[in-house]
């Protein structure tokens, strides 16, 4: 008896200006004008993607005490953009990253419930924490929470917000014109919550939305992050886009669900993925090399190496050899507001690896950064890319991908026009939406 292939979930990330995008490309548009967001969302919806995703930046990143203008220089407010997109799209889900460290549950719950109403059930919340006091300086509390405390607050934040969503059950509004009776339950929206982070009570003023609660996403690779997702999330974003690492992550996270009374299909695993397409695989490989050199200019290479060395390397030639000085392993970080600097846990060991690789392959600083930094996940003709995506998902390395084009807003067009039809021909991706809500698209059961 043959088994049906897994259905692939696809989403699109509007990345903003950073060192994975090529803002200098002639095809690149504004990263803040609404037309860019609208075109991007409509392309994803035309391709029948599950959702569009917006990340969050709460402070301009700095390096060496100056604004890091090679990376994200600012993002417009998430809710404003998603609410506007709800008016120009019909089916695609609208997912926004909202921080649990510097916001309040009532405010966030009200905004997501409103977005779910405005979009007719397409809202999703990527619950994140903030890891540094540098970002907190933009907010009243400022300060810093240890990692365990951040996840405790995030769990309690989410639980509190869910109590607010559930304070309306869905049948309270009678709106009987003849009797003048509007509510069937005079206690509708009542809530009371107290824990170590929040003590609130009152009335939630947004009736139950089409999904009941927004779909909950989580992005975290730590043990605490994986456990949080297994307990509370509908999907987890993964950074593991290589097959064996993806399979290990998939097994680990899905294996945590049973102790919370959940089934494996109740949590989707979605890595971010970049791509370069060409008429042939060879053309795509050539184009990918051009893209990488556009993404990593000499100036960018120096900045990225500084994040490992934790030193000012502006005097070094990006086309010359690696610095002869060792990294500074001190706690003070030259780059502020970048989560990636935490991943370099042993900069001295990384420097040794870099020097060995540079010596073996005769690499300059720029060549080395290109060689060691993230490459495109999928490179090839549409046929090659479609086959690779399908193979990855069928091998239980993920449930799909969040695609990040290197040019916005038009960088998704070729994928929508060439790769998606091939996935549809394989029978692993929808030809049309089967439902109206994001929970429908993701195959998640409706909230009771």
BANULUM-663373 format. One record per residue: x, y, z of N, C-alpha, C in turn. Coordinates in steps of 0.02 Angstrom, whole numbers, padded with zeros to 5 digits, always signed. Example, Ala and Ser with C-alpha at 12.3 -4.5 7.8 and 13.67 -1.06 7.14 Angstrom:
! residues 2
+00660-00284+00390+00615-00225+00390+00660-00165+00390 +00642-00112+00354+00684-00053+00357+00645+00002+00394 
! end
This chain:
! residues 448
+00042-00059+00000+00000+00000+00000+00044+00062+00000 +00033+00106-00048+00074+00166-00053+00050+00219-00004 +00096+00256+00023+00078+00310+00069+00078+00376+00031 +00035+00420+00052+00031+00486+00020+00092+00528+00041 +00122+00565-00005+00179+00608+00015+00156+00664+00061 +00202+00687+00102+00188+00744+00145+00174+00805+00102 +00128+00846+00125+00115+00910+00092+00164+00962+00118 +00191+01002+00074+00242+01051+00091+00209+01117+00110 +00234+01146+00164+00212+01213+00184+00264+01264+00162 +00240+01317+00131+00285+01370+00108+00261+01437+00135 +00309+01478+00155+00295+01546+00178+00347+01592+00149 +00335+01657+00153+00381+01707+00126+00399+01757+00180 +00463+01771+00186+00488+01820+00234+00510+01883+00198 +00480+01940+00216+00502+02004+00190+00560+02027+00234 +00623+02023+00209+00680+02026+00253+00703+02095+00275 +00684+02148+00239+00714+02212+00255+00785+02217+00228 +00820+02270+00245+00888+02281+00221+00937+02247+00268 +00973+02198+00244+01024+02166+00285+01075+02133+00239 +01123+02097+00269+01177+02071+00228+01157+02005+00192 +01093+01987+00194+01069+01933+00151+01033+01961+00090 +01013+02023+00093+00981+02055+00036+01033+02094-00004 +01014+02110-00066+01058+02151-00108+01019+02214-00126 +01022+02263-00081+00982+02323-00092+01007+02364-00151 +01070+02352-00171+01098+02391-00227+01078+02361-00295 +01046+02304-00295+01024+02273-00358+00974+02320-00393 +00980+02329-00459+00933+02374-00495+00860+02354-00486 +00847+02290-00471+00778+02267-00463+00752+02278-00392 +00796+02297-00346+00775+02305-00276+00733+02369-00268 +00682+02365-00226+00640+02422-00212+00645+02445-00141 +00600+02488-00120+00600+02514-00052+00583+02459-00003 +00612+02463+00056+00598+02415+00108+00552+02444+00162 +00522+02501+00146+00475+02531+00194+00412+02556+00159 +00413+02566+00094+00354+02588+00057+00302+02533+00056 +00239+02550+00065+00187+02498+00068+00181+02460+00002 +00194+02492-00053+00190+02457-00118+00235+02395-00119 +00293+02399-00087+00339+02342-00085+00308+02284-00046 +00279+02299+00012+00247+02247+00052+00188+02217+00014 +00148+02260-00017+00088+02237-00053+00107+02191-00111 +00156+02211-00151+00176+02169-00207+00202+02101-00182 +00243+02103-00131+00272+02042-00103+00217+01995-00078 +00169+02023-00041+00114+01982-00014+00070+01953-00069 +00056+01993-00119+00014+01969-00174+00048+01913-00213 +00114+01918-00222+00149+01864-00256+00145+01800-00215 +00156+01805-00150+00152+01745-00107+00082+01716-00107 +00032+01759-00108-00037+01734-00110-00054+01703-00177 -00030+01732-00231-00040+01703-00297-00010+01633-00301 +00045+01623-00266+00078+01557-00264+00047+01510-00212 -00004+01533-00177-00040+01493-00127+00003+01476-00066 +00049+01522-00048+00089+01512+00012+00045+01514+00074 +00069+01483+00127+00032+01483+00190+00028+01552+00221 +00086+01585+00225+00085+01650+00259+00144+01693+00238 +00138+01757+00252+00193+01806+00245+00217+01821+00316 +00283+01829+00323+00312+01836+00389+00353+01900+00393 +00343+01937+00447+00384+01997+00462+00424+01985+00525 +00489+01998+00522+00530+01996+00582+00524+02062+00619 +00565+02072+00670+00558+02132+00710+00627+02160+00727 +00634+02225+00725+00695+02258+00747+00676+02315+00793 +00695+02311+00856+00673+02361+00905+00725+02415+00918 +00785+02406+00889+00835+02458+00897+00883+02453+00839 +00909+02509+00816+00960+02508+00765+01023+02474+00792 +01047+02425+00756+01108+02391+00777+01168+02436+00771 +01218+02422+00813+01278+02463+00813+01339+02417+00810 +01392+02444+00783+01456+02409+00783+01511+02460+00792 +01552+02449+00843+01604+02497+00859+01576+02565+00879 +01516+02565+00909+01486+02627+00932+01451+02667+00878 +01446+02640+00817+01413+02676+00762+01357+02633+00734 +01307+02665+00705+01252+02628+00674+01280+02582+00621 +01257+02520+00623+01281+02469+00576+01239+02475+00512 +01258+02520+00467+01216+02536+00411+01221+02486+00353 +01260+02433+00362+01261+02380+00311+01206+02329+00325 +01175+02334+00383+01124+02285+00403+01058+02322+00411 +01012+02293+00450+00946+02321+00455+00949+02392+00483 +00922+02440+00445+00924+02509+00467+00857+02532+00495 +00812+02486+00507+00748+02504+00536+00691+02469+00500 +00640+02452+00537+00581+02419+00509+00519+02457+00531 +00469+02464+00487+00407+02495+00508+00370+02450+00557 +00321+02477+00591+00284+02441+00642+00247+02381+00612 +00255+02324+00644+00228+02261+00618+00152+02263+00610 +00116+02283+00663+00043+02282+00660+00016+02329+00606 +00048+02386+00598+00025+02434+00547+00030+02402+00478 +00086+02370+00464+00096+02339+00398+00048+02281+00387 +00041+02237+00437-00002+02179+00428-00075+02198+00422 -00097+02249+00460-00166+02271+00453-00179+02299+00384 -00131+02337+00357-00139+02363+00290-00140+02307+00238 -00098+02255+00248-00096+02199+00201-00161+02159+00204 -00194+02158+00262-00257+02122+00267-00309+02150+00218 -00302+02214+00202-00351+02247+00158-00337+02233+00084 -00277+02212+00067-00260+02202-00004-00246+02128-00021 -00258+02084+00027-00252+02012+00016-00315+01979+00042 -00325+01915+00023-00386+01880+00043-00374+01817+00083 -00321+01779+00068-00313+01714+00099-00247+01704+00136 -00194+01736+00114-00129+01721+00142-00126+01742+00216 -00093+01699+00257-00085+01716+00327-00038+01775+00337 -00047+01809+00394-00009+01870+00409+00025+01860+00477 +00090+01847+00476+00126+01830+00537+00174+01886+00556 +00171+01906+00619+00214+01959+00644+00252+01940+00706 +00313+01963+00712+00356+01951+00770+00344+02006+00821 +00321+01987+00880+00309+02035+00933+00344+02011+00996 +00382+02055+01026+00425+02039+01082+00386+02033+01148 +00402+01982+01187+00369+01971+01251+00406+02003+01309 +00464+02031+01296+00504+02060+01349+00485+02132+01363 +00467+02170+01312+00456+02242+01320+00385+02263+01305 +00338+02216+01301+00268+02233+01289+00225+02208+01347 +00160+02220+01344+00113+02197+01395+00060+02152+01363 +00039+02099+01399-00008+02051+01370-00073+02082+01345 -00103+02128+01382-00167+02155+01361-00161+02191+01294 -00108+02231+01288-00099+02269+01226-00088+02223+01167 -00044+02174+01175-00029+02128+01120-00089+02085+01102 -00124+02060+01152-00183+02019+01139-00236+02059+01101 -00245+02120+01121-00294+02164+01087-00275+02175+01014 -00210+02186+01001-00188+02198+00933-00195+02136+00889 -00177+02077+00916-00183+02016+00876-00256+01996+00866 -00298+02004+00917-00369+01989+00908-00400+02035+00855 -00379+02099+00855-00403+02146+00805-00380+02126+00735 -00315+02107+00729-00289+02086+00664-00325+02023+00639 -00341+01977+00685-00375+01917+00664-00445+01933+00638 -00479+01981+00669-00544+02004+00644-00537+02038+00576 -00490+02084+00571-00482+02123+00508-00463+02078+00450 -00427+02023+00463-00404+01979+00409-00449+01918+00400 -00503+01913+00439-00548+01856+00436-00513+01791+00454 -00469+01794+00504-00439+01734+00531-00372+01715+00502 -00329+01764+00490-00264+01749+00459-00204+01771+00501 -00215+01787+00564-00162+01816+00606-00118+01762+00638 -00053+01777+00643-00006+01734+00678+00044+01776+00717 +00065+01750+00774+00110+01786+00819+00173+01745+00828 +00230+01773+00808+00295+01744+00823+00318+01772+00889 +00315+01730+00942+00331+01752+01009+00407+01749+01019 +00438+01805+01033+00510+01807+01043+00526+01842+01108 +00587+01832+01132+00613+01868+01190+00671+01912+01167 +00688+01961+01207+00746+02003+01192+00803+01982+01238 +00862+01974+01209+00917+01945+01247+00965+01997+01276 +00957+02062+01259+01009+02108+01281+00980+02173+01311 +01017+02200+01359+00998+02263+01389+01005+02321+01340 +01047+02313+01289+01056+02365+01238+00989+02381+01205 +00951+02330+01185+00885+02342+01157+00838+02371+01209 +00844+02347+01270+00800+02370+01323+00807+02444+01339 +00862+02475+01320+00871+02546+01334+00819+02588+01298 +00789+02561+01245+00737+02598+01209+00670+02598+01246 +00665+02560+01301+00602+02552+01335+00607+02574+01407 +00548+02583+01436+00545+02610+01504+00583+02567+01554 +00574+02500+01549+00606+02457+01598+00681+02448+01585 +00699+02449+01522+00769+02436+01506+00789+02368+01534 +00849+02366+01561+00869+02307+01598+00882+02245+01557 +00889+02191+01591+00911+02129+01560+00882+02071+01599 +00858+02020+01564+00835+01959+01596+00880+01901+01576 +00897+01859+01624+00934+01798+01608+00891+01754+01563 +00923+01708+01527+00887+01670+01476+00828+01631+01506 +00838+01598+01563+00784+01560+01594+00726+01607+01613 +00743+01667+01638+00691+01715+01657+00654+01741+01596 +00690+01749+01540+00657+01773+01479+00604+01723+01456 +00621+01659+01458+00573+01609+01436+00516+01601+01486 +00530+01610+01551+00476+01609+01600+00428+01665+01587 +00455+01725+01574+00411+01782+01560+00372+01770+01495 +00406+01743+01444+00372+01730+01381+00315+01680+01389 +00327+01626+01428+00274+01577+01440+00215+01610+01476 +00230+01649+01527+00176+01681+01565+00142+01736+01523 +00180+01769+01482+00152+01819+01437+00102+01786+01389 +00124+01731+01358+00080+01696+01310+00019+01668+01346 +00029+01638+01404-00028+01610+01442-00078+01664+01460 -00053+01722+01481-00097+01777+01498-00135+01802+01437 -00101+01809+01381-00135+01831+01320-00188+01781+01299 -00174+01716+01306-00223+01665+01287-00284+01668+01333 -00274+01684+01396-00332+01693+01440-00375+01751+01417 -00342+01803+01392-00380+01860+01367-00419+01841+01303 -00385+01806+01257-00420+01783+01197-00481+01740+01216 -00473+01697+01266-00525+01649+01285-00577+01678+01332 -00568+01741+01352-00618+01772+01396-00684+01784+01359 -00681+01780+01292-00742+01779+01251-00746+01708+01221 -00805+01677+01226-00813+01608+01202-00841+01605+01131 -00871+01659+01108-00893+01661+01038-00968+01667+01029 -01008+01657+01081-01080+01661+01073-01113+01716+01113 -01072+01763+01138-01099+01813+01184-01138+01869+01150 -01125+01880+01086-01156+01938+01052-01222+01916+01020 -01277+01940+01048-01344+01924+01021-01365+01978+00971 -01352+02041+00989-01371+02098+00946-01443+02092+00923 -01488+02078+00970-01560+02071+00956-01592+02140+00952 -01608+02162+00892-01634+02229+00882-01704+02237+00914 -01743+02184+00913-01812+02191+00939-01814+02199+01014 -01769+02163+01049-01769+02168+01122-01718+02219+01149 -01672+02238+01106-01620+02283+01128-01565+02249+01168 -01565+02183+01166-01515+02145+01204-01454+02133+01159 -01396+02157+01181-01336+02149+01140-01295+02089+01162 -01285+02080+01227-01244+02024+01252-01287+01972+01287 -01270+01908+01276-01304+01854+01312-01271+01841+01379 -01209+01863+01387-01172+01851+01449-01145+01917+01475 -01172+01942+01530-01149+02007+01557-01077+02006+01581 -01048+01946+01589-00978+01941+01612-00930+01931+01554 -00952+01940+01493-00909+01929+01434-00846+01971+01440 -00789+01938+01425-00725+01973+01425-00693+01980+01493 -00724+01953+01546-00695+01960+01613-00633+01917+01619 -00582+01944+01652-00521+01905+01664-00488+01927+01729 -00450+01881+01756-00408+01896+01815-00348+01850+01811 -00288+01880+01812-00227+01840+01806-00174+01868+01852 -00140+01822+01887-00085+01844+01930-00030+01791+01929 +00031+01811+01915+00089+01768+01921+00148+01813+01938 +00209+01787+01934+00266+01826+01956+00280+01886+01911 +00254+01885+01848+00267+01941+01802+00207+01986+01791 +00147+01959+01797+00087+01998+01778+00033+01989+01831 +00001+02044+01848-00057+02043+01893-00108+02092+01864 -00155+02065+01825-00203+02108+01790-00273+02078+01797 -00323+02121+01795-00393+02098+01794-00435+02153+01762 -00490+02133+01733-00534+02181+01701-00577+02148+01648 -00588+02184+01593-00628+02159+01537-00589+02167+01472 -00584+02112+01436-00552+02115+01370-00603+02140+01320 -00586+02191+01282-00637+02227+01243-00639+02208+01169 -00608+02151+01149-00614+02127+01081-00648+02058+01082 -00707+02051+01053-00741+01986+01052-00699+01933+01019 -00718+01870+01030-00679+01813+01004-00672+01819+00928 -00610+01809+00905-00595+01819+00834-00605+01754+00796 -00602+01755+00729-00616+01695+00689-00575+01634+00708 -00511+01643+00725-00470+01585+00744-00472+01571+00819 -00505+01614+00857-00505+01608+00929-00441+01636+00959 -00386+01610+00937-00320+01636+00954-00280+01640+00890 -00231+01685+00885-00187+01683+00827-00145+01620+00828 -00123+01598+00770-00074+01544+00767-00010+01568+00802 +00022+01525+00841+00080+01544+00880+00143+01513+00850 +00191+01555+00832+00256+01534+00808+00308+01548+00861 +00363+01512+00858+00418+01523+00904+00483+01512+00866 +00533+01552+00881+00598+01545+00849+00651+01539+00904 +00679+01479+00911+00730+01470+00962+00764+01403+00955 +00830+01403+00960+00867+01341+00951+00894+01314+01017 +00889+01353+01070+00913+01330+01135+00866+01276+01162 +00888+01242+01214+00846+01191+01245+00782+01223+01272 +00789+01282+01301+00730+01317+01327+00682+01335+01271 +00710+01358+01214+00668+01376+01157+00631+01316+01128 +00666+01260+01123+00634+01199+01096+00578+01175+01142 +00591+01179+01208+00541+01157+01256+00480+01204+01254 +00493+01268+01248+00438+01317+01244+00395+01302+01183 +00426+01287+01127+00388+01272+01066+00348+01208+01074 +00378+01157+01105+00343+01093+01114+00282+01101+01159 +00287+01146+01208+00231+01158+01254+00177+01201+01222 +00197+01253+01186+00151+01308+01173+00141+01330+01101 +00185+01311+01055+00184+01339+00988+00149+01294+00938 +00125+01324+00883+00097+01288+00827+00150+01275+00773 +00203+01315+00773+00258+01306+00725+00321+01334+00756 +00379+01305+00738+00443+01331+00761+00487+01345+00701 +00517+01404+00701+00564+01422+00647+00632+01391+00664 +00663+01360+00615+00727+01327+00626+00780+01360+00582 +00842+01359+00606+00898+01383+00565+00935+01325+00533 +00909+01264+00541+00943+01204+00516+00916+01186+00446 +00950+01210+00394+00927+01198+00326+00970+01147+00290 +01015+01113+00325+01052+01058+00296+01020+00993+00319 +01022+00942+00276+00980+00883+00285+00991+00849+00353 +01052+00830+00370+01062+00792+00431+01047+00834+00493 +01068+00897+00493+01053+00941+00550+00978+00952+00555 +00945+00959+00498+00872+00968+00498+00836+00907+00525 +00858+00848+00506+00827+00787+00531+00837+00780+00607 +00896+00797+00631+00909+00793+00703+00865+00842+00742 +00859+00903+00717+00816+00953+00749+00743+00929+00748 +00722+00903+00691+00653+00880+00681+00637+00825+00733 +00682+00775+00738+00670+00720+00786+00668+00746+00858 +00714+00791+00873+00719+00815+00942+00656+00853+00962 +00635+00901+00921+00577+00942+00940+00513+00902+00939 +00503+00863+00886+00442+00823+00882+00439+00772+00939 +00497+00748+00961+00500+00700+01015+00481+00728+01083 +00479+00794+01089+00461+00825+01153+00386+00834+01162 +00347+00824+01109+00276+00841+01110+00234+00795+01153 +00251+00730+01154+00208+00681+01187+00198+00696+01261 +00250+00721+01295+00243+00733+01367+00196+00791+01382 +00179+00830+01330+00129+00883+01338+00062+00864+01308 +00054+00799+01294-00009+00775+01267-00023+00797+01196 +00031+00808+01158+00023+00833+01089+00049+00781+01039 +00021+00783+00979+00043+00739+00925+00094+00775+00881 +00136+00737+00845+00188+00769+00804+00162+00819+00753 +00102+00806+00725+00076+00852+00673+00049+00917+00702 +00048+00923+00768+00023+00985+00799+00076+01039+00802 +00138+01023+00783+00192+01073+00782+00230+01067+00717 +00228+01119+00676+00264+01119+00612+00334+01147+00622 +00382+01119+00585+00451+01143+00588+00469+01173+00520 +00488+01237+00521+00496+01275+00460+00563+01313+00460 +00614+01287+00427+00677+01325+00422+00671+01382+00372 +00711+01434+00382+00719+01485+00332+00761+01458+00275 +00747+01479+00213+00785+01454+00155+00793+01510+00104 +00853+01515+00077+00866+01561+00022+00874+01521-00042 +00871+01553-00098+00874+01517-00162+00900+01561-00218 +00929+01529-00268+00948+01562-00330+00928+01515-00387 +00890+01541-00434+00865+01501-00490+00901+01520-00555 +00906+01473-00600+00934+01485-00666+00901+01438-00716 +00910+01452-00780+00882+01407-00831+00914+01338-00825 +00978+01336-00805+01012+01273-00794+01045+01276-00726 +01067+01218-00701+01102+01217-00637+01166+01257-00640 +01201+01253-00697+01264+01290-00704+01252+01365-00702 +01200+01388-00736+01184+01460-00735+01167+01482-00664 +01130+01440-00628+01112+01458-00560+01173+01461-00514 +01220+01415-00523+01281+01417-00483+01321+01481-00497 +01326+01501-00559+01361+01563-00576+01325+01623-00545 +01259+01623-00550+01220+01678-00522+01227+01681-00446 +01230+01622-00415+01236+01620-00342+01303+01650-00320 +01356+01637-00357+01420+01667-00340+01418+01743-00346 +01384+01768-00397+01377+01840-00405+01337+01870-00347 +01284+01835-00328+01243+01859-00272+01284+01862-00208 +01323+01810-00194+01362+01809-00133+01413+01866-00132 +01444+01881-00188+01492+01936-00189+01456+02004-00183 +01394+02007-00206+01356+02069-00197+01334+02076-00124 +01318+02020-00092+01298+02022-00022+01357+02038+00024 +01416+02014+00006+01475+02023+00049+01525+02067+00012 +01515+02132+00016+01564+02179-00011+01625+02178+00034 +01678+02212+00013+01737+02216+00055+01722+02246+00123 +01682+02299+00123+01664+02332+00186+01623+02285+00230 +01576+02248+00200+01536+02201+00238+01579+02145+00266 +01627+02121+00227+01671+02068+00251+01709+02088+00314 +01735+02149+00314+01770+02173+00373+01722+02176+00433 +01662+02202+00423+01614+02207+00477+01595+02138+00505 +01585+02090+00461+01567+02023+00483+01625+01990+00520 +01687+02001+00497+01744+01972+00532+01754+02004+00600 +01738+02068+00605+01743+02103+00670+01697+02070+00722 +01642+02042+00700+01595+02010+00747+01625+01946+00777 +01674+01916+00743+01709+01859+00771+01770+01882+00811 +01808+01929+00782+01869+01952+00814+01854+01998+00873 +01796+02030+00873+01777+02077+00926+01829+02133+00933 +01855+02154+00875+01905+02208+00871+01889+02252+00811 +01913+02313+00814+01909+02358+00756+01959+02334+00704 +01934+02312+00647+01978+02287+00593+01976+02332+00532 +01954+02395+00541+01945+02440+00484+02010+02455+00447 +02067+02445+00479+02131+02459+00446+02153+02402+00401 +02118+02346+00403+02139+02288+00363+02108+02291+00293 +02145+02264+00245+02122+02261+00176+02079+02199+00167 +02015+02207+00146+01972+02148+00138+01998+02099+00085 +02040+02124+00039+02069+02079-00011+02137+02053+00010 +02155+02066+00073+02219+02042+00099+02209+01985+00148 +02263+01965+00183+02259+01907+00228+02221+01923+00293 +02206+01871+00330+02172+01878+00395+02216+01916+00444 +02185+01948+00494+02224+01984+00544+02274+01939+00580 +02332+01967+00596+02382+01927+00632+02371+01929+00707 +02324+01971+00730+02307+01973+00802+02250+01924+00815 +02247+01900+00877+02193+01854+00896+02130+01892+00915 +02073+01859+00913+02010+01890+00936+02014+01910+01009 +01974+01958+01027+01967+01978+01097+01907+01939+01125 +01920+01891+01170+01865+01849+01195+01827+01881+01253 +01838+01945+01266+01807+01978+01322+01731+01981+01316 +01699+01997+01372+01625+01998+01373+01596+02056+01334 +01633+02111+01330+01608+02169+01291+01608+02150+01217 +01552+02161+01185+01547+02145+01114+01548+02208+01072 +01588+02205+01019+01593+02263+00974+01527+02274+00938 +01492+02219+00920+01428+02223+00885+01372+02219+00937 +01328+02268+00936+01275+02270+00986+01207+02264+00951 +01163+02223+00981+01097+02213+00952+01094+02156+00902 +01147+02118+00895+01149+02062+00848+01150+01996+00886 +01098+01955+00877+01096+01891+00911+01151+01844+00885 +01174+01855+00824+01222+01809+00794+01289+01808+00831 +01306+01862+00866+01371+01863+00900+01373+01812+00957 +01314+01792+00982+01313+01743+01036+01332+01673+01011 +01326+01662+00946+01340+01595+00919+01415+01581+00916 +01457+01632+00920+01529+01622+00920+01551+01614+00992 +01545+01552+01017+01558+01540+01088+01633+01536+01103 +01674+01518+01054+01746+01513+01064+01780+01548+01005 +01786+01614+01008+01815+01650+00951+01886+01631+00935 +01926+01610+00985+01995+01590+00971+01996+01526+00929 +01952+01480+00944+01948+01418+00905+01924+01433+00834 +01875+01478+00828+01851+01496+00761+01907+01528+00721 +01946+01572+00753+02001+01604+00717+02052+01553+00692 +02066+01503+00733+02113+01450+00711+02086+01413+00650 +02022+01397+00651+01991+01363+00594+01994+01407+00531 +01980+01471+00540+01981+01518+00483+02052+01522+00454 +02102+01526+00497+02171+01532+00472+02193+01469+00435 +02174+01412+00461+02190+01349+00426+02157+01346+00358 +02093+01366+00355+02057+01364+00292+02086+01415+00243 +02101+01475+00267+02128+01527+00223+02196+01506+00196 +02237+01475+00237+02303+01452+00214+02296+01396+00163 +02250+01349+00175+02242+01292+00131+02216+01312+00062 +02172+01363+00061+02140+01382-00002+02161+01450-00028 +02210+01481+00006+02236+01546-00014+02179+01597-00019 +02143+01608+00036+02084+01651+00037+02100+01718+00070 +02074+01771+00040+02077+01837+00071+02022+01841+00124 +02020+01897+00160+01967+01907+00210+01898+01900+00178 +01890+01936+00122+01825+01934+00089+01808+01865+00063 +01856+01832+00033+01845+01764+00008+01826+01717+00066 +01860+01724+00122+01847+01681+00179+01776+01692+00206 +01757+01755+00212+01690+01770+00239+01636+01742+00192 +01647+01749+00127+01600+01720+00079+01598+01644+00086 +01657+01615+00096+01663+01542+00100+01630+01514+00163 +01634+01551+00218+01611+01525+00283+01543+01550+00304 +01518+01603+00273+01452+01628+00292+01399+01591+00253 +01337+01602+00273+01281+01564+00245+01277+01571+00169 +01272+01515+00135+01261+01515+00064+01187+01503+00051 +01167+01508-00012+01098+01495-00029+01080+01422-00015 +01021+01412+00011+00999+01344+00028+00987+01303-00034 +00953+01333-00083+00935+01296-00144+00961+01335-00204 +01002+01302-00245+01031+01332-00305+01019+01283-00363 +00991+01309-00417+00983+01265-00475+00926+01287-00520 +00911+01245-00568+00853+01256-00611+00790+01246-00570 +00733+01270-00594+00671+01258-00557+00659+01183-00542 +00676+01140-00590+00667+01068-00579+00711+01043-00522 +00773+01066-00521+00820+01045-00468+00797+01069-00400 +00776+01132-00396+00755+01161-00332+00691+01127-00307 +00643+01116-00351+00581+01083-00331+00595+01013-00304 +00639+00977-00338+00656+00909-00315+00691+00911-00248 +00736+00959-00238+00773+00964-00175+00726+00981-00116 +00681+01028-00126+00633+01046-00074+00590+00986-00056 +00565+00952-00106+00522+00894-00095+00560+00839-00057 +00621+00825-00078+00661+00773-00045+00674+00790+00028 +00688+00853+00042+00703+00875+00110+00643+00863+00155 +00584+00883+00132+00523+00876+00173+00504+00802+00180 +00508+00764+00126+00489+00693+00131+00537+00655+00176 +00598+00679+00184+00648+00647+00228+00641+00668+00301 +00587+00705+00318+00574+00728+00386+00631+00770+00413 +00656+00815+00371+00703+00866+00394+00667+00931+00409 +00605+00938+00385+00563+00995+00399+00493+00980+00374 +00447+01026+00388+00379+01021+00360+00370+01071+00303 +00421+01108+00288+00418+01158+00235+00471+01211+00246 +00465+01267+00212+00516+01319+00216+00486+01389+00217 +00522+01434+00249+00508+01505+00245+00559+01535+00197 +00537+01555+00139+00582+01577+00086+00601+01650+00096 +00666+01663+00089+00693+01731+00098+00730+01750+00033 +00698+01788-00011+00733+01808-00072+00786+01861-00058 +00836+01865-00102+00889+01914-00091+00873+01982-00121 +00818+01986-00159+00794+02049-00186+00721+02056-00169 +00701+02113-00142+00630+02126-00129+00611+02192-00163 +00547+02197-00186+00494+02149-00174+00485+02096-00229 +00524+02098-00283+00511+02054-00339+00548+01988-00339 +00588+01975-00286+00630+01916-00286+00593+01851-00279 +00529+01853-00261+00490+01793-00254+00456+01772-00319 +00453+01818-00368+00413+01806-00428+00434+01743-00466 +00499+01735-00478+00523+01678-00517+00507+01612-00482 +00514+01610-00417+00497+01550-00380+00423+01534-00387 +00381+01585-00380+00309+01574-00386+00290+01550-00456 +00324+01575-00506+00305+01559-00575+00335+01493-00601 +00391+01471-00572+00424+01412-00600+00429+01352-00552 +00444+01364-00489+00453+01309-00442+00387+01284-00415 +00343+01330-00397+00278+01310-00368+00239+01264-00415 +00233+01280-00481+00197+01233-00525+00227+01163-00526 +00292+01158-00519+00323+01092-00518+00307+01054-00454 +00304+01089-00398+00283+01057-00335+00211+01035-00339 +00170+01075-00371+00100+01057-00380+00093+00994-00424 +00134+00991-00477+00133+00932-00520+00153+00868-00481 +00197+00876-00433+00218+00820-00392+00164+00799-00342 +00114+00841-00334+00061+00825-00286+00079+00839-00214 +00129+00883-00203+00151+00896-00135+00136+00967-00112 +00103+01006-00155+00086+01075-00137+00018+01092-00167 -00021+01129-00129-00090+01144-00149-00093+01183-00215 -00147+01172-00251-00161+01212-00310-00208+01269-00294 -00241+01265-00236-00283+01320-00213-00292+01313-00138 -00311+01367-00106-00325+01364-00034-00388+01323-00021 -00384+01278+00029-00441+01237+00046-00485+01269+00099 -00459+01320+00133-00497+01353+00186-00482+01427+00185 -00509+01462+00234-00502+01535+00235-00455+01560+00290 -00440+01518+00340-00399+01541+00396-00328+01513+00390 -00283+01544+00426-00214+01519+00427-00210+01449+00459 -00251+01437+00509-00253+01370+00539-00272+01318+00486 -00318+01335+00441-00335+01291+00386-00274+01277+00343 -00238+01330+00323-00181+01322+00279-00128+01276+00309 -00117+01282+00375-00065+01245+00409-00087+01174+00430 -00150+01159+00419-00175+01093+00438-00183+01085+00512 -00194+01139+00548-00202+01137+00621-00276+01135+00638 -00292+01099+00691-00362+01093+00712-00388+01161+00737 -00452+01175+00725-00480+01239+00750-00476+01242+00826 -00470+01302+00853-00471+01311+00925-00542+01300+00949 -00552+01263+01005-00619+01253+01031-00647+01318+01057 
! end
